Amino acid sequence: MFKSILPIKKLFKVNYRSNYMIGKLRIPLENGRYDNYYGEIRDNMANGFGKSKNNKGESYIGNFINNKKNGQGTWMRTGWGGTIETYSGQWKDNERHGQGKYSHDDGSYSGGWKDGEQHGMGKENYGPSKYDNGGQYVGEWVNGSWKGFGVWTDENDTSYKGVWGDGGMDGIFVITDDDGHSFNQEYSKGKLIEKTN
């Protein structure tokens, strides 16, 4: 059920359409939870532009199709200390899918997504809690993991350029230190085999 709310045209910046209404409804989630939704409604479901929030501190503003996040939108989760996580980008059936940027209190990622995981080309900045004083990876991802060609730069500004596999570094990597000196090292499944030059 929904309750009509007018006027909110300026808030949503959308054009009224004959088969859409503006109103409120509850979007059912797992375990008996739900999102409170406010926006465009068609067929008693969230369809079009709107915003939602729940009692877990999560909110979303963007596009919906049949009660699911689809298209462009921004999701945010807040806690006692303020904003904890944000994602702004493309969605498909409630999953991050396409291009988008995810930020949290210890880093950020911008690039490709598929079914909720990093996939394709992307750049991730890591904060100190994960890798000493932080670092950055720029390159290819497959299902949330570094896989394919990429460059890892550590907190000392030393870069490792090569192909990453399931077990980590896999093949010959070009290592460049913060003074610009380069050399090659060969790895297999993340383990050093030899320094080639």
C-alpha positions as a printed NumPy array, in Angstrom:
array([[  0.   ,   0.   ,   0.   ],
       [  1.12 ,   3.573,  -0.516],
       [  0.145,   7.005,   0.573],
       [  0.138,   9.81 ,  -1.98 ],
       [  2.35 ,  12.773,  -1.122],
       [  2.123,  16.026,  -3.098],
       [  3.776,  18.201,  -4.134],
       [  7.383,  16.947,  -4.231],
       [  8.185,  17.642,  -7.887],
       [ 11.   ,  20.068,  -7.015],
       [ 12.597,  17.591,  -4.593],
       [ 12.791,  14.723,  -7.078],
       [ 13.311,  16.836, -10.202],
       [ 11.322,  14.413, -12.335],
       [  8.467,  14.835, -14.762],
       [  5.124,  13.424, -13.781],
       [  4.039,  10.499, -15.939],
       [  0.432,   9.376, -16.328],
       [  1.023,   5.819, -15.058],
       [  3.23 ,   6.803, -12.1  ],
       [  2.379,   8.19 ,  -8.669],
       [  4.52 ,   9.819,  -5.993],
       [  4.197,   8.278,  -2.563],
       [  5.471,   6.023,   0.22 ],
       [  5.702,   2.275,   0.577],
       [  7.665,  -0.459,   2.302],
       [ 10.083,  -2.574,   0.266],
       [ 10.321,  -6.07 ,   1.815],
       [ 13.814,  -7.413,   2.529],
       [ 15.149, -10.646,   4.004],
       [ 14.406, -11.761,   7.587],
       [ 11.245,  -9.727,   7.815],
       [ 13.033,  -6.387,   7.446],
       [ 12.062,  -3.656,   5.019],
       [ 13.163,  -0.359,   3.478],
       [ 11.006,   2.739,   3.772],
       [ 10.655,   4.136,   0.275],
       [  9.566,   7.588,  -0.891],
       [  9.331,   8.363,  -4.587],
       [  7.825,   7.243,  -7.875],
       [  5.454,   4.285,  -7.704],
       [  3.919,   2.125, -10.401],
       [  2.027,  -1.161,  -9.928],
       [  2.344,  -0.702,  -6.132],
       [  6.141,  -1.009,  -6.379],
       [  9.083,   1.374,  -6.382],
       [  9.566,   2.193, -10.065],
       [ 11.441,   5.278, -11.177],
       [ 13.303,   7.787,  -9.05 ],
       [ 13.126,   7.699,  -5.258],
       [ 14.9  ,   7.287,  -1.972],
       [ 14.891,   4.577,   0.659],
       [ 16.266,   4.036,   4.159],
       [ 16.137,   1.43 ,   6.928],
       [ 16.913,   1.044,  10.623],
       [ 20.434,  -0.291,   9.915],
       [ 21.629,   3.17 ,   8.944],
       [ 21.466,   2.472,   5.202],
       [ 19.989,   4.913,   2.708],
       [ 19.775,   5.08 ,  -1.079],
       [ 18.698,   7.711,  -3.564],
       [ 18.406,   6.904,  -7.24 ],
       [ 16.551,   4.696,  -9.687],
       [ 14.415,   1.651,  -8.957],
       [ 12.793,  -1.061, -11.054],
       [ 10.231,  -3.314,  -9.351],
       [ 11.432,  -2.501,  -5.805],
       [ 15.114,  -3.075,  -6.672],
       [ 17.98 ,  -0.648,  -7.147],
       [ 18.604,  -0.447, -10.894],
       [ 20.428,   2.161, -12.935],
       [ 22.229,   5.101, -11.34 ],
       [ 22.125,   5.716,  -7.607],
       [ 23.978,   6.518,  -4.386],
       [ 23.961,   4.25 ,  -1.327],
       [ 25.225,   5.248,   2.126],
       [ 25.633,   3.575,   5.506],
       [ 26.054,   5.651,   8.648],
       [ 26.963,   4.839,  12.238],
       [ 27.656,   6.599,  15.53 ],
       [ 30.705,   8.317,  14.045],
       [ 28.908,   9.539,  10.926],
       [ 29.223,   8.156,   7.398],
       [ 30.939,   4.745,   7.274],
       [ 30.473,   3.626,   3.66 ],
       [ 29.224,   5.125,   0.4  ],
       [ 28.759,   3.828,  -3.123],
       [ 27.8  ,   5.994,  -6.073],
       [ 27.359,   4.436,  -9.476],
       [ 25.446,   1.841, -11.427],
       [ 23.207,  -0.898, -10.037],
       [ 21.497,  -4.046, -11.287],
       [ 18.88 ,  -5.851,  -9.172],
       [ 20.218,  -4.416,  -5.879],
       [ 23.849,  -5.26 ,  -6.726],
       [ 26.668,  -2.901,  -7.704],
       [ 27.029,  -3.54 , -11.416],
       [ 28.756,  -1.368, -14.012],
       [ 30.913,   1.627, -13.104],
       [ 30.986,   3.123,  -9.639],
       [ 32.963,   4.438,  -6.69 ],
       [ 32.936,   2.828,  -3.243],
       [ 34.427,   4.658,  -0.25 ],
       [ 34.828,   3.582,   3.364],
       [ 36.718,   4.789,   6.407],
       [ 39.928,   3.028,   5.354],
       [ 40.105,   3.45 ,   1.589],
       [ 38.226,   3.67 ,  -1.694],
       [ 37.696,   1.87 ,  -5.   ],
       [ 36.631,   3.272,  -8.364],
       [ 36.078,   1.203, -11.471],
       [ 34.114,  -1.759, -12.737],
       [ 31.662,  -3.939, -10.819],
       [ 29.827,  -7.152, -11.612],
       [ 27.154,  -8.733,  -9.415],
       [ 28.298,  -6.767,  -6.378],
       [ 32.048,  -7.42 ,  -6.721],
       [ 34.949,  -5.489,  -8.241],
       [ 35.329,  -6.681, -11.833],
       [ 37.168,  -5.249, -14.829],
       [ 39.515,  -2.275, -14.595],
       [ 39.694,  -0.407, -11.306],
       [ 41.774,   1.504,  -8.787],
       [ 41.747,   0.839,  -5.063],
       [ 43.419,   2.912,  -2.357],
       [ 44.105,   1.039,   0.871],
       [ 44.386,   2.633,   4.284],
       [ 46.868,   1.788,   7.048],
       [ 44.75 ,  -0.844,   8.796],
       [ 45.029,  -3.236,   5.812],
       [ 48.577,  -2.74 ,   4.51 ],
       [ 50.833,  -1.033,   7.091],
       [ 50.705,   2.595,   5.974],
       [ 48.495,   1.956,   2.967],
       [ 48.999,   1.481,  -0.749],
       [ 47.283,   1.487,  -4.122],
       [ 46.391,  -1.101,  -6.754],
       [ 45.52 ,  -0.104, -10.336],
       [ 44.62 ,  -2.82 , -12.801],
       [ 42.341,  -5.721, -13.621],
       [ 39.922,  -7.423, -11.238],
       [ 37.931, -10.655, -11.476],
       [ 35.134, -11.356,  -8.991],
       [ 36.551,  -9.114,  -6.278],
       [ 40.232, -10.129,  -6.587],
       [ 43.293,  -8.759,  -8.367],
       [ 43.592, -10.864, -11.515],
       [ 45.267,  -9.913, -14.769],
       [ 47.658,  -7.045, -15.405],
       [ 48.061,  -4.52 , -12.604],
       [ 50.379,  -2.308, -10.592],
       [ 50.633,  -2.398,  -6.808],
       [ 52.354,   0.574,  -5.139],
       [ 53.173,   0.157,  -1.454],
       [ 53.484,   2.698,   1.345],
       [ 57.168,   3.269,   0.464],
       [ 56.254,   4.224,  -3.121],
       [ 57.756,   1.017,  -4.516],
       [ 55.702,  -0.352,  -7.424],
       [ 55.206,  -3.945,  -8.592],
       [ 54.008,  -4.205, -12.204],
       [ 52.967,  -7.49 , -13.762],
       [ 50.293, -10.169, -14.014],
       [ 48.357, -11.28 , -10.946],
       [ 46.826, -14.739, -10.618],
       [ 44.759, -16.625,  -8.062],
       [ 47.739, -16.957,  -5.733],
       [ 49.089, -13.417,  -6.144],
       [ 52.071, -12.389,  -8.292],
       [ 52.477, -14.813, -11.164],
       [ 55.234, -14.295, -13.73 ],
       [ 57.923, -11.646, -14.229],
       [ 57.317,  -8.376, -12.397],
       [ 59.034,  -5.04 , -12.883],
       [ 59.892,  -3.598,  -9.473],
       [ 60.557,   0.148,  -9.296],
       [ 61.662,   1.812,  -6.053],
       [ 60.99 ,   5.369,  -4.92 ],
       [ 64.268,   6.534,  -6.521],
       [ 63.19 ,   5.261,  -9.933],
       [ 65.527,   2.234, -10.013],
       [ 63.951,  -0.797, -11.7  ],
       [ 64.701,  -4.522, -11.781],
       [ 62.826,  -7.718, -12.629],
       [ 61.738, -10.517, -10.324],
       [ 59.947, -13.733, -11.213],
       [ 57.107, -15.065,  -9.057],
       [ 54.923, -18.147,  -9.046],
       [ 51.624, -18.073,  -7.131],
       [ 52.882, -15.229,  -4.978],
       [ 56.287, -16.738,  -4.169],
       [ 59.583, -15.294,  -5.384],
       [ 61.474, -17.612,  -7.755],
       [ 64.44 , -15.428,  -8.689],
       [ 65.665, -11.953,  -9.352],
       [ 66.265, -11.87 , -13.105],
       [ 68.338,  -8.688, -13.347]])
